[in-house]
């Protein structure tokens, strides 16, 4: 059987090629198979993300098992504990066998964020040095949903700086860094998405010295994605886009077949809709 590279190796390979690894969140098996189907169609590695709420719904051990089952078949799929707000829950994911974890201390002070992040890094290293640890600096909102306005508390002017990025990475020892560079969580309903600050991404990548992660990728223009990857973004998170595609596909099917009660029939369009979004985004992220 072909050897599957580690997530660390996959991220390094992507950066060397000048492409980005796609990260897509799931809430159930339909979402999972949609992401896998789309990634396989694009022919590239993929990261499955589950937030605290998502992994509580699916089951922490269960989501580890389903990802491992596909990887054991020879496909490079990895599992990330997305947006985790306490050390205890980071530890829970590490102990369960996740490939990567994110401590989200974006709403904390710099000092407290760095302190807990370092605790997470130290624990991960003690368990398995291959586990990837990511942290965030700069609040971009929370939740993956359609919004009427920019999330409360999010500033599109007060972005993460190169100086604080370098200090944060040095103090914590993280593997991946997620800055605020004009991105927001969710998608705006009746307004264009904020533009990414490409020059700030370049500044932060050079200062941080580790690959950067773009959270809140849903709704971002193709041009901004391509420029952001060139500037130093190594992983891109998409969630709201596939949630909307999932929702709309089920809604449309049931509107046409109101008496259908077989889940495998009315959920199939959701799988296909998610797969279409994932494949399209993955092809874009892997253009060289």
Secondary structure, 3 states (H helix, E strand, C coil): CCCCCCHHHHHHHHHHHCCCEEEEECCCHHHHHHHHHHHHHHCCCEEEEECHHHHHHHCHHHHHHHHHHHHHCCCCEEEEEEEECCHHHHHHHHHHCCCEEEECCCCCCHHHHHHHHHHHHHHHHHHCCCCEEEEEECCCCCCCCEECCCCCCCCCCCCCCHHHHHHHHHHHCCCEEEECCCCCCCEECCCCCCCCCHHHHHHHHHHHCCCEEECCCCCCCHHHHHHHHHHCEEEEEECHHHHHHHHHHHHHHHHHCCCCCCHHHHCHHHHHHHHHHHHHHHHHHCCC
